[in-house]
Amino acid sequence: METIKLLVHFFFPLEISIELFLFGLILLLFTKKQKAGKCLVTIGLLLLLAFSTYPFASAILRPLERRYPAIDVLDQRDINKLGAKYIVVLGGGQVCDPTIPVTSQFQPSFLVRLIEGIRLYRQIPGSKLILSGGSSKYEPTTNAELMQKMALLLGVKKEDIILEASSKNTYEEAKIIKDMIGEEKFVLVTSASHMPRSIALFKKLGMEPIPAPTDYLVKESTKMPPEGFFPNADSIKMTEAAFYEYFALIKEKVAGRI
């Protein structure tokens, strides 16, 4: 599985652009196939330009992020309408470094998920937070444990926190949480781009999550500033996120999990 994940990265936006550029450069420098070399270099450069500009990045990421609307619990009627006892926050990336504050050990998207979960927890009286996610072989602390540490610092009661700290991926999170809460209604918090895959995995197991997407990378605006048409690292990040989720959706579909 690790090998497959590594191979897939060769087809990600930045990687494939550089690969085409390098292959073209090799042809130009070491062979007589000058036309093919120029063609590959040109395609690689054009793809890199497209992948790193906001109009392209937002166009491919928006369908994922806007599949489910965000929720905002404003009054008691909204709370009653949800009817959820649990708020599930799915894990994300982290780097456990004891020499830096806990807030800096989260990947930005992971921290946003937790904050959204805590926001909903505070607005839904009597709810419990299920913090989900195990650890990779590179990290000693699980996603769930790191989230619990941060949640306690932010004033969440320990008795209101339930940990799921053994899963390695979203599919395992769905299976384990199904065993934990059965048919109970729950709010599912994760990044907006990750939500379509997460909802599909939970529903395949017969659960009915209430989607609460957060960590939006595509921000709607009446007017886009001119610098949005220039290549930038943020747009590459958005394109990478879209590619990752589309590849993951294909993988789960082939595996029969969604």
C-alpha positions as CSV (number, residue, x, y, z in Angstrom):
1,M,0.0,0.0,0.0
2,E,2.8,2.4,0.9
3,T,4.4,1.6,-2.5
4,I,1.2,2.5,-4.4
5,K,0.9,5.7,-2.5
6,L,4.4,6.6,-3.4
7,L,3.9,5.8,-7.1
8,V,0.8,7.9,-7.2
9,H,2.8,11.0,-6.2
10,F,4.7,10.7,-9.5
11,F,1.4,11.8,-11.2
12,F,0.7,14.8,-8.9
13,P,0.8,18.3,-10.5
14,L,4.2,19.5,-9.4
15,E,5.9,16.2,-9.9
16,I,4.4,15.5,-13.4
17,S,5.4,19.0,-14.6
18,I,9.0,18.6,-13.4
19,E,9.1,15.0,-14.9
20,L,8.0,16.3,-18.3
21,F,10.5,19.2,-18.1
22,L,13.4,16.9,-17.1
23,F,12.6,14.2,-19.8
24,G,12.5,17.0,-22.4
25,L,15.7,18.4,-21.2
26,I,17.4,15.0,-21.4
27,L,16.3,14.6,-25.0
28,L,17.5,18.1,-25.8
29,L,20.9,17.6,-24.2
30,F,21.7,14.0,-25.0
31,T,19.8,12.9,-28.1
32,K,18.9,14.1,-31.6
33,K,15.2,14.2,-30.8
34,Q,15.1,17.9,-30.5
35,K,11.5,18.4,-31.5
36,A,10.3,15.9,-29.0
37,G,12.5,17.5,-26.3
38,K,11.1,20.9,-27.0
39,C,7.6,19.6,-27.0
40,L,8.0,17.9,-23.5
41,V,9.7,21.0,-22.0
42,T,6.9,23.2,-23.4
43,I,4.1,20.9,-22.1
44,G,5.8,20.7,-18.7
45,L,6.1,24.4,-18.4
46,L,2.5,25.1,-19.5
47,L,1.1,22.5,-17.1
48,L,3.1,24.0,-14.2
49,L,1.8,27.5,-15.1
50,A,-1.8,26.1,-15.2
51,F,-1.5,24.1,-12.0
52,S,0.0,27.1,-10.1
53,T,-2.7,29.7,-11.0
54,Y,-5.8,30.3,-9.0
55,P,-8.4,30.1,-11.9
56,F,-7.3,26.5,-12.8
57,A,-6.8,25.4,-9.2
58,S,-10.1,26.7,-8.0
59,A,-11.9,25.2,-11.0
60,I,-10.9,21.6,-10.2
61,L,-11.1,21.9,-6.4
62,R,-14.4,23.8,-6.1
63,P,-16.6,20.8,-7.1
64,L,-15.2,18.8,-4.2
65,E,-15.3,21.6,-1.6
66,R,-18.9,22.8,-2.5
67,R,-20.5,19.3,-2.6
68,Y,-21.9,19.8,0.9
69,P,-22.8,23.2,2.5
70,A,-21.2,24.3,5.7
71,I,-23.3,24.3,8.8
72,D,-23.7,27.0,11.4
73,V,-25.7,26.3,14.6
74,L,-27.3,29.7,15.4
75,D,-30.2,29.0,17.7
76,Q,-32.0,26.2,19.6
77,R,-34.2,25.4,16.5
78,D,-31.0,24.7,14.5
79,I,-29.7,22.5,17.3
80,N,-32.9,20.5,17.5
81,K,-32.9,20.1,13.8
82,L,-29.5,18.5,13.8
83,G,-30.4,16.0,16.5
84,A,-26.8,14.9,16.9
85,K,-25.2,13.6,20.0
86,Y,-21.6,13.2,18.7
87,I,-19.3,15.4,16.8
88,V,-16.6,13.4,14.9
89,V,-13.4,15.2,13.9
90,L,-11.3,13.3,11.4
91,G,-7.5,13.3,11.8
92,G,-4.9,14.9,9.6
93,G,-1.2,15.7,9.3
94,Q,1.0,16.4,12.3
95,V,4.7,16.7,13.3
96,C,5.2,15.9,17.0
97,D,8.1,18.2,18.0
98,P,8.2,18.8,21.8
99,T,10.4,21.8,21.3
100,I,7.6,23.8,19.7
101,P,4.1,24.7,21.0
102,V,1.3,22.2,20.4
103,T,-0.4,24.6,18.0
104,S,2.6,24.4,15.7
105,Q,2.6,20.6,15.7
106,F,-0.6,20.5,13.7
107,Q,-0.7,20.8,9.9
108,P,-2.9,24.0,9.3
109,S,-5.8,22.0,7.8
110,F,-5.8,19.6,10.8
111,L,-5.9,22.4,13.3
112,V,-8.9,24.1,11.4
113,R,-10.8,20.8,11.6
114,L,-10.3,20.6,15.4
115,I,-11.3,24.2,15.9
116,E,-14.5,23.7,13.9
117,G,-15.3,20.6,15.9
118,I,-14.9,22.5,19.2
119,R,-17.0,25.4,17.8
120,L,-19.9,23.0,17.1
121,Y,-19.4,21.2,20.5
122,R,-19.8,24.5,22.3
123,Q,-23.0,25.2,20.3
124,I,-24.6,21.8,20.8
125,P,-25.3,21.2,24.5
126,G,-24.7,17.7,25.8
127,S,-22.6,16.7,22.7
128,K,-19.5,14.6,22.8
129,L,-16.3,15.1,20.7
130,I,-15.0,12.0,19.0
131,L,-11.4,12.8,18.0
132,S,-10.2,10.3,15.4
133,G,-7.0,9.2,13.9
134,G,-4.0,7.0,14.6
135,S,-0.3,7.6,14.0
136,S,2.0,7.0,11.1
137,K,5.2,5.0,11.5
138,Y,7.0,8.4,11.5
139,E,5.2,9.9,14.5
140,P,5.0,8.6,18.1
141,T,1.8,10.4,19.0
142,T,-1.6,9.7,17.4
143,N,-3.8,12.3,15.7
144,A,-6.4,11.7,18.4
145,E,-4.0,12.2,21.3
146,L,-2.7,15.4,19.8
147,M,-6.2,16.7,19.3
148,Q,-7.2,15.8,22.8
149,K,-4.2,17.7,24.2
150,M,-5.2,20.8,22.2
151,A,-8.9,20.5,23.1
152,L,-8.2,20.3,26.8
153,L,-6.0,23.4,26.5
154,L,-9.0,25.1,24.8
155,G,-11.3,24.3,27.7
156,V,-13.1,21.1,26.5
157,K,-14.0,18.8,29.4
158,K,-12.1,15.6,29.4
159,E,-15.3,13.6,30.0
160,D,-16.7,15.0,26.8
161,I,-13.8,13.6,24.7
162,I,-13.8,10.1,23.2
163,L,-10.7,9.0,21.4
164,E,-10.4,6.7,18.3
165,A,-6.6,6.4,18.1
166,S,-6.0,3.2,16.1
167,S,-7.1,3.9,12.5
168,K,-4.6,4.5,9.7
169,N,-6.9,6.0,7.1
170,T,-10.4,7.3,6.5
171,Y,-11.8,3.9,5.7
172,E,-10.6,2.5,9.1
173,E,-11.9,5.6,10.9
174,A,-15.4,5.0,9.4
175,K,-15.3,1.3,10.4
176,I,-14.1,1.9,14.0
177,I,-16.5,4.8,14.6
178,K,-19.4,2.6,13.3
179,D,-18.5,0.0,16.0
180,M,-18.3,2.8,18.6
181,I,-21.6,4.6,18.1
182,G,-23.6,2.3,15.9
183,E,-26.7,4.0,14.3
184,E,-26.4,7.2,16.4
185,K,-26.6,10.4,14.5
186,F,-23.4,12.5,14.4
187,V,-21.8,15.5,12.8
188,L,-18.8,14.8,10.7
189,V,-16.1,17.4,10.6
190,T,-13.3,17.3,8.1
191,S,-11.7,19.4,5.3
192,A,-14.2,20.5,2.6
193,S,-12.2,18.7,-0.2
194,H,-12.1,15.5,1.9
195,M,-15.8,15.5,2.8
196,P,-17.2,13.8,-0.4
197,R,-14.9,10.8,0.1
198,S,-15.6,10.7,3.9
199,I,-19.3,10.9,3.5
200,A,-19.3,8.1,0.9
201,L,-17.2,5.8,3.1
202,F,-19.5,6.3,6.2
203,K,-22.7,5.9,4.1
204,K,-21.4,2.7,2.6
205,L,-21.3,1.3,6.1
206,G,-24.9,2.3,6.7
207,M,-24.3,5.5,8.7
208,E,-25.9,8.9,8.2
209,P,-23.3,11.6,9.0
210,I,-24.3,15.2,9.0
211,P,-21.5,16.9,7.0
212,A,-19.8,19.9,8.5
213,P,-17.1,20.8,6.0
214,T,-14.3,23.3,7.0
215,D,-10.8,24.3,5.9
216,Y,-12.0,25.7,2.6
217,L,-9.1,26.6,0.2
218,V,-11.4,28.0,-2.5
219,K,-12.7,31.3,-1.2
220,E,-15.5,32.9,-3.2
221,S,-15.1,36.7,-4.0
222,T,-17.0,39.1,-6.2
223,K,-13.7,40.1,-7.8
224,M,-10.4,38.2,-8.2
225,P,-7.3,40.4,-7.7
226,P,-4.9,40.5,-10.6
227,E,-2.2,38.6,-8.7
228,G,-4.5,35.6,-8.8
229,F,-3.5,35.0,-12.4
230,F,0.2,34.8,-11.4
231,P,1.8,31.4,-10.5
232,N,1.9,30.9,-6.7
233,A,2.5,28.2,-4.1
234,D,-1.0,28.5,-2.6
235,S,-2.6,27.5,-6.0
236,I,-0.2,24.6,-6.4
237,K,-1.4,23.4,-2.9
238,M,-5.0,23.6,-4.0
239,T,-4.3,21.7,-7.2
240,E,-2.4,19.0,-5.2
241,A,-5.3,18.7,-2.8
242,A,-7.8,18.2,-5.7
243,F,-5.5,15.6,-7.3
244,Y,-5.1,13.7,-4.0
245,E,-8.8,13.5,-3.4
246,Y,-9.7,12.5,-7.0
247,F,-7.1,9.7,-6.9
248,A,-8.4,8.6,-3.5
249,L,-12.0,8.5,-4.7
250,I,-10.9,6.3,-7.6
251,K,-9.0,4.0,-5.3
252,E,-12.0,3.6,-2.9
253,K,-14.4,3.1,-5.8
254,V,-12.1,0.3,-7.2
255,A,-11.9,-1.3,-3.8
256,G,-15.7,-1.3,-3.5
257,R,-15.7,0.9,-0.4
258,I,-17.9,3.6,-1.8
